[in-house]
Amino acid sequence: MTATTDTGAADPKAGPGTGARPAAGRRRSTWQLGTAGLAGFFTALEILPRAGLVSADHLPPTSRIASALADEATEAEFWTAVGDTLTSWITGLLIAVCAAVVIGVLISVVPWAREATASTIEFLRPIPSVALIPLAVLLYGTDLRSTLLLVVYAAFWQVLIQVLYGVQDVDPVADETARSYGLGRWARVRYVMWPTALPYVMTGVRLAAAVALALSITAELIIGSPGLGARIAVAQTSQAVPDIYALVVVTGLLGVTINVGARAVERRVLAWHQSVRGEVVA
């Protein structure tokens, strides 16, 4: 039997893994509450139009949206649009993450680079990606590259800023200790800077993943690039209101899936970090 203290905490001498149950229980409870909240939202969406509180022509009940979604799922063009959106999302995200990590590390390693680029970063970062749509259309038309330009620009800053914050968090004592042991600049980047910055980088990747999806769909909707956004625009032109909501639901499901996947990757990559180990030990 597991020994406990008066406060109810598990005895440290208890076997490994005994503290994992509370963490697993909390995650399961979070999933249950989240699912219940989503079910309540769709239940309200079914009731409001049928009760006459809102017009069913403008806000169809959940059953009509589900029917439209089922019809969409039988069409090959729908799955092609999903594939196009995911292609622009993952391609733009990978480009943005790789570029941001490399540039962020270089800025942090070169002594004068941080000061030289600070004003440029603060000037470019607040520019909304949608403001670049005319430029993207001018350069690439409705090609996939137009979407990638917007996705990369928006996701890049999410990761770069986190890299710079992570490097600032490096313990100067650890860095000086590495110097005293004769580690060169790039060895210190690998063994001191990168482990400290990695939790920040993963946070930036998670944020960038959500931003990249939003910009992919926005670009498709406005520019007309192939994808779910373009399909939403066609449904709007056709006055197919249930189809519009069905496609919006699909984008929401993609967002939830991407966020859950990003968190799972983050927990696996940072399994050694206290922020993740604390979830199991707590």
C-alpha positions as CSV (number, residue, x, y, z in Angstrom):
1,M,0.0,0.0,0.0
2,T,1.4,3.5,-0.9
3,A,2.4,5.4,2.1
4,T,1.1,9.0,2.4
5,T,1.8,12.0,4.5
6,D,-0.8,13.9,6.5
7,T,-1.3,16.3,3.5
8,G,-2.2,13.4,1.2
9,A,0.9,13.6,-0.9
10,A,2.5,10.4,-2.1
11,D,5.6,9.2,-0.2
12,P,8.7,9.8,-2.3
13,K,9.7,6.2,-1.5
14,A,6.7,4.9,-3.3
15,G,7.4,3.2,-6.6
16,P,8.0,5.2,-9.8
17,G,5.0,6.2,-11.8
18,T,2.7,6.5,-8.7
19,G,2.5,10.3,-9.3
20,A,1.5,9.8,-13.0
21,R,-2.1,9.0,-12.1
22,P,-3.1,12.4,-10.8
23,A,-1.6,14.1,-13.9
24,A,-3.3,11.6,-16.2
25,G,-6.5,12.2,-14.3
26,R,-6.2,15.9,-14.7
27,R,-5.7,15.5,-18.5
28,R,-8.7,13.2,-18.7
29,S,-10.8,15.7,-16.8
30,T,-9.7,18.5,-19.1
31,W,-10.7,16.4,-22.1
32,Q,-14.0,15.6,-20.6
33,L,-14.8,19.2,-19.7
34,G,-13.6,20.4,-23.2
35,T,-15.8,17.8,-24.9
36,A,-18.8,18.7,-22.7
37,G,-18.3,22.4,-23.6
38,L,-18.2,21.7,-27.3
39,A,-21.3,19.5,-27.0
40,G,-23.1,22.3,-25.2
41,F,-22.1,24.8,-27.9
42,F,-23.5,22.6,-30.7
43,T,-26.6,21.8,-28.7
44,A,-27.3,25.6,-28.3
45,L,-26.6,26.0,-32.0
46,E,-29.3,23.4,-32.7
47,I,-31.8,25.0,-30.3
48,L,-31.5,28.7,-31.1
49,P,-32.6,28.6,-34.8
50,R,-35.4,26.0,-34.1
51,A,-36.7,28.2,-31.3
52,G,-36.9,31.1,-33.7
53,L,-34.4,33.2,-31.7
54,V,-32.3,33.6,-34.8
55,S,-33.0,33.1,-38.4
56,A,-32.3,29.6,-39.7
57,D,-31.4,31.1,-43.0
58,H,-28.5,32.9,-41.5
59,L,-27.6,30.4,-38.7
60,P,-28.6,26.9,-39.6
61,P,-29.1,24.3,-36.8
62,T,-26.4,21.8,-36.1
63,S,-28.3,19.0,-37.8
64,R,-28.3,20.9,-41.1
65,I,-24.6,21.8,-40.8
66,A,-23.8,18.1,-40.0
67,S,-25.8,17.1,-43.1
68,A,-23.9,19.6,-45.3
69,L,-20.6,18.4,-43.8
70,A,-21.5,14.8,-44.7
71,D,-22.3,15.8,-48.2
72,E,-18.9,17.7,-48.4
73,A,-17.1,14.6,-47.2
74,T,-18.4,12.6,-50.2
75,E,-16.8,14.9,-52.7
76,A,-13.3,14.5,-53.9
77,E,-12.9,18.2,-54.3
78,F,-13.4,18.7,-50.6
79,W,-10.5,16.4,-49.7
80,T,-8.3,18.0,-52.3
81,A,-9.1,21.4,-50.7
82,V,-8.2,20.0,-47.3
83,G,-4.9,18.6,-48.7
84,D,-4.1,21.9,-50.3
85,T,-4.6,23.8,-47.1
86,L,-2.5,21.3,-45.1
87,T,0.2,21.5,-47.7
88,S,0.5,25.3,-47.6
89,W,0.3,25.1,-43.7
90,I,3.0,22.5,-43.1
91,T,5.3,23.9,-45.9
92,G,5.1,27.5,-44.7
93,L,5.4,26.4,-41.0
94,L,8.6,24.4,-41.7
95,I,10.2,27.2,-43.7
96,A,9.3,29.7,-41.0
97,V,10.6,27.6,-38.1
98,C,13.9,26.7,-39.8
99,A,14.5,30.3,-40.8
100,A,13.6,31.7,-37.4
101,V,15.8,29.3,-35.5
102,V,18.8,29.8,-37.7
103,I,18.5,33.6,-37.8
104,G,17.6,33.8,-34.1
105,V,20.7,31.8,-33.1
106,L,22.9,33.8,-35.4
107,I,21.6,37.1,-34.0
108,S,22.2,35.9,-30.5
109,V,25.7,34.5,-31.2
110,V,27.1,37.5,-33.1
111,P,27.8,40.2,-30.4
112,W,26.7,43.2,-32.4
113,A,23.9,41.6,-34.4
114,R,21.2,41.9,-31.6
115,E,21.6,45.6,-31.4
116,A,21.9,46.1,-35.1
117,T,18.7,44.2,-35.9
118,A,16.5,45.2,-32.9
119,S,14.9,48.3,-34.6
120,T,14.4,46.3,-37.9
121,I,12.6,43.5,-36.0
122,E,10.4,46.0,-34.1
123,F,9.5,47.7,-37.4
124,L,8.6,44.6,-39.4
125,R,7.0,42.4,-36.6
126,P,3.8,44.5,-36.1
127,I,3.0,44.6,-39.9
128,P,0.0,42.3,-40.3
129,S,0.4,39.6,-42.9
130,V,-2.9,40.4,-44.6
131,A,-1.4,43.8,-45.4
132,L,1.0,41.9,-47.7
133,I,-1.8,40.3,-49.8
134,P,-1.5,42.9,-52.6
135,L,2.3,42.3,-52.8
136,A,1.8,38.5,-52.8
137,V,-0.8,38.7,-55.6
138,L,1.5,41.1,-57.5
139,L,4.4,38.7,-57.2
140,Y,2.8,35.3,-57.5
141,G,-0.9,35.8,-58.5
142,T,-3.2,33.1,-57.0
143,D,-0.3,30.5,-56.9
144,L,0.5,28.5,-53.8
145,R,3.6,30.8,-53.3
146,S,1.3,33.7,-52.5
147,T,-0.2,31.7,-49.6
148,L,3.3,30.6,-48.5
149,L,4.6,34.2,-48.4
150,L,1.9,35.2,-45.9
151,V,2.1,32.0,-43.8
152,V,5.9,32.2,-43.6
153,Y,5.9,35.9,-42.7
154,A,3.3,35.5,-39.9
155,A,4.8,32.3,-38.4
156,F,8.4,33.5,-38.6
157,W,8.0,36.2,-36.0
158,Q,6.2,33.8,-33.5
159,V,9.3,31.6,-33.4
160,L,12.0,34.2,-33.8
161,I,10.9,36.3,-30.8
162,Q,10.7,33.1,-28.6
163,V,14.2,32.1,-29.7
164,L,15.5,35.6,-28.7
165,Y,13.7,35.4,-25.4
166,G,15.1,31.9,-24.8
167,V,18.7,32.9,-25.4
168,Q,18.3,35.8,-23.0
169,D,17.3,33.3,-20.3
170,V,20.6,31.5,-20.5
171,D,22.3,31.3,-17.1
172,P,25.5,33.4,-17.4
173,V,27.2,31.2,-14.7
174,A,26.6,28.1,-16.9
175,D,27.9,30.0,-19.9
176,E,31.0,31.1,-18.1
177,T,31.5,27.6,-16.8
178,A,31.4,26.3,-20.3
179,R,33.9,28.9,-21.4
180,S,36.2,27.9,-18.5
181,Y,36.1,24.3,-19.7
182,G,37.3,25.4,-23.1
183,L,34.0,25.0,-25.1
184,G,34.0,27.0,-28.3
185,R,31.2,29.3,-29.4
186,W,29.2,26.6,-31.3
187,A,29.8,24.0,-28.6
188,R,28.2,26.5,-26.1
189,V,25.3,27.0,-28.5
190,R,24.7,23.3,-28.6
191,Y,25.2,22.4,-24.9
192,V,24.2,25.6,-23.1
193,M,22.2,27.9,-25.2
194,W,20.0,25.4,-27.1
195,P,18.8,23.4,-24.1
196,T,17.8,26.7,-22.4
197,A,16.1,28.1,-25.5
198,L,14.3,24.9,-26.6
199,P,11.3,25.3,-24.3
200,Y,10.8,28.8,-25.7
201,V,11.3,27.5,-29.3
202,M,8.6,24.8,-28.8
203,T,6.2,27.5,-27.5
204,G,6.9,29.5,-30.6
205,V,6.3,26.5,-32.8
206,R,3.0,25.8,-31.2
207,L,1.9,29.4,-31.6
208,A,3.2,29.5,-35.2
209,A,1.3,26.4,-36.1
210,A,-2.0,28.0,-35.2
211,V,-1.1,31.3,-36.9
212,A,0.1,29.4,-40.0
213,L,-3.3,27.6,-40.3
214,A,-5.2,30.9,-39.9
215,L,-3.1,32.6,-42.6
216,S,-3.4,29.7,-45.0
217,I,-7.2,29.8,-44.9
218,T,-7.3,33.6,-44.9
219,A,-5.0,33.7,-48.0
220,E,-7.1,31.1,-49.8
221,L,-10.3,33.0,-48.9
222,I,-9.1,36.4,-50.1
223,I,-6.6,35.5,-52.9
224,G,-8.4,32.5,-54.2
225,S,-5.5,30.1,-53.8
226,P,-6.6,26.4,-53.8
227,G,-7.8,25.2,-50.4
228,L,-10.6,25.3,-47.8
229,G,-10.6,29.1,-47.9
230,A,-11.3,29.2,-51.6
231,R,-14.1,26.6,-51.1
232,I,-15.7,28.8,-48.5
233,A,-15.6,31.7,-50.9
234,V,-17.4,29.6,-53.5
235,A,-20.0,28.5,-51.0
236,Q,-20.6,32.1,-50.1
237,T,-21.0,33.1,-53.7
238,S,-23.5,30.3,-54.1
239,Q,-25.4,31.3,-51.0
240,A,-24.9,27.8,-49.6
241,V,-25.1,28.8,-46.0
242,P,-25.0,25.3,-44.4
243,D,-22.0,24.5,-46.5
244,I,-20.2,27.7,-45.3
245,Y,-20.7,26.7,-41.7
246,A,-19.7,23.1,-42.4
247,L,-16.4,24.2,-43.9
248,V,-15.9,26.6,-41.0
249,V,-16.4,23.7,-38.6
250,V,-13.8,21.7,-40.6
251,T,-11.3,24.6,-40.1
252,G,-12.0,24.6,-36.4
253,L,-11.4,20.8,-36.2
254,L,-8.2,21.2,-38.0
255,G,-7.1,23.9,-35.6
256,V,-7.9,21.7,-32.6
257,T,-6.1,18.8,-34.1
258,I,-3.0,20.9,-34.9
259,N,-3.0,22.3,-31.3
260,V,-3.3,18.9,-29.7
261,G,-0.6,17.5,-32.0
262,A,1.7,20.4,-31.2
263,R,1.3,20.0,-27.5
264,A,2.0,16.3,-27.8
265,V,5.2,17.0,-29.8
266,E,6.1,19.6,-27.2
267,R,5.7,17.2,-24.3
268,R,7.8,14.5,-26.1
269,V,10.6,16.9,-27.1
270,L,10.7,18.4,-23.6
271,A,10.3,15.2,-21.7
272,W,13.6,16.0,-19.9
273,H,12.5,19.5,-18.9
274,Q,11.1,20.2,-15.5
275,S,8.0,21.9,-17.0
276,V,7.0,18.5,-18.4
277,R,8.4,16.2,-15.7
278,G,6.5,18.3,-13.2
279,E,3.2,17.2,-14.8
280,V,4.1,13.6,-14.1
281,V,5.6,14.1,-10.7
282,A,2.9,16.4,-9.4
